[in-house]
Amino acid sequence: MVTNPLDYVDQLGKAGASGFTFHVEVSKDNWQELVNRIKSKGMKPGVALKPGTPVEEVYPLLEGENPVEMVLVMTVEPGFGGQKFMPDMMDKVRTLREKYPTLDIEVDGGLGPSTIDIAAAAGANCIVAGSSVFGAPEPAQVISLLRTSVNKACRA
Ligand SMILES: O=C(CO)[C@@H](O)[C@H](O)COP(=O)(O)O
């Protein structure tokens, strides 16, 4: 999380990033400008929300003329890896999935073999996983398991 995401858009675009996700908590006044700039640099705009932020706060960013294309529901407090997944964040994911059936919904924090099914069943289709992958003896197997769970839930 950064407090002034606009300062980083050009640099990340230049570096070849394909997407740029900013926090709604710091972008209420300039999200439209941010989205325009992100798209102008060829990146996909996304918005993230912290555990304490109500899901309704991202609705305006999804319903404007130039909306974000992904919502990242933080399932831990932003800051560092290795934290415990917060299952109560799944209400936000379910709410978003019901309201926006084709939206990319990402979850970040504490995702791994023991938590992926609840996130996938709630409607998350993009997964950020740190410790569970990098700490595994066979990272590829964990990635495959996460992918299978999401694909299965998407088909259900
Ligand atoms: O850095 C953060 C949050 O800011 C982490 O959520 C990582 O992005 C994912 O790490 P794990 O929870 O999977 O270890």
PDBQT file of the ligand as one rigid body, heavy atoms in Angstrom, charges set to zero:
ROOT
HETATM    1  O1  LIG A 201       2.201  -8.470   1.780  1.00  0.00    +0.000 OA
HETATM    2  C1  LIG A 201       1.116  -8.865   2.105  1.00  0.00    +0.000 C 
HETATM    3  C2  LIG A 201       0.118  -7.956   2.589  1.00  0.00    +0.000 C 
HETATM    4  O2  LIG A 201       0.541  -6.653   2.495  1.00  0.00    +0.000 OA
HETATM    5  C3  LIG A 201       0.775 -10.314   2.058  1.00  0.00    +0.000 C 
HETATM    6  O3  LIG A 201      -0.575 -10.478   2.123  1.00  0.00    +0.000 OA
HETATM    7  C4  LIG A 201       1.301 -11.019   0.889  1.00  0.00    +0.000 C 
HETATM    8  O4  LIG A 201       0.887 -10.343  -0.276  1.00  0.00    +0.000 OA
HETATM    9  C5  LIG A 201       0.823 -12.428   0.831  1.00  0.00    +0.000 C 
HETATM   10  O5  LIG A 201       1.493 -13.154   1.777  1.00  0.00    +0.000 OA
HETATM   11  P1  LIG A 201       0.921 -14.457   2.466  1.00  0.00    +0.000 P 
HETATM   12  O6  LIG A 201      -0.171 -14.030   3.390  1.00  0.00    +0.000 OA
HETATM   13  O7  LIG A 201       0.394 -15.345   1.382  1.00  0.00    +0.000 OA
HETATM   14  O8  LIG A 201       2.106 -15.003   3.154  1.00  0.00    +0.000 OA
ENDROOT
TORSDOF 0
